[in-house]
């Protein structure tokens, strides 16, 4: 165990008035890439990844995020064979896609090779050997350009993005989502996160608006992610594939048929449960759509990392 003098409390802001802290028992590894600062801390969540002073994933809670980002969409597709991940350098999303017996290829497009190599080495309980699976193809490239120039077709696609500021903001815009729709085709399913409807309702609504402007079937849902400190919004989007068309029995049968085992969160009951939205979220979604576009970009106060002040408080003796 790390010495007490190495213990620190890492505080992360969820909005201008609310945040949370996680105690670190020490830093296990650090790296600096041309794009970002990367660090793995030892915490009660196990090995915990931080990038540019934001918590990303951890050994013990990664399944809250990855299983729910992948399987509501994946199970809804009749027989997924090819999947695309934009981002996802920790390998957690790829590991979930690779659980499908029908999956022939998973393409991960990550702009930062340092993140991929770092996570391969330091987060084995997140990727669980996914990088050694021959079905996984890692492409080091700009995800936006890759999608815009892509001529291949995919059954499933996940946008594993940071919050919509800086370079990531363009991947939440309508014009980019139109390209996603093009390479998915009518039955393909996209999944992405919407942010927290509690902490940043405007972000949640605007990302939903972008999806709703492009896709005919958009299904928002909610999952509590411990490392994010709040309820987190996610969504599936498709031209015609609807996860709500499946009941509990349908989901359980597909999990069995597709030989998807060792899940810690997702099952037939949770598939139904996450889509049951409380009234405050229904009211939020009922607002007039305001999609993210070049003329009306996402400009949420406090999202810009230049205004983010990370706090590290040394544990008092």
Helices and strands as residue ranges (DSSP letters): G 4-6, E 8-13, E 19-32, E 37-43, E 46-51, E 54-58, H 62-76, E 82-87, H 92-97, E 105-110, H 113-122, H 124-127, G 130-132, E 136-140, H 143-149, E 156-160, G 166-172, H 174-184, E 189-195, H 201-214, E 217-225, G 226-228, E 230-238, G 243-245, H 248-257, H 268-274, H 279-285, G 305-307, E 311-314
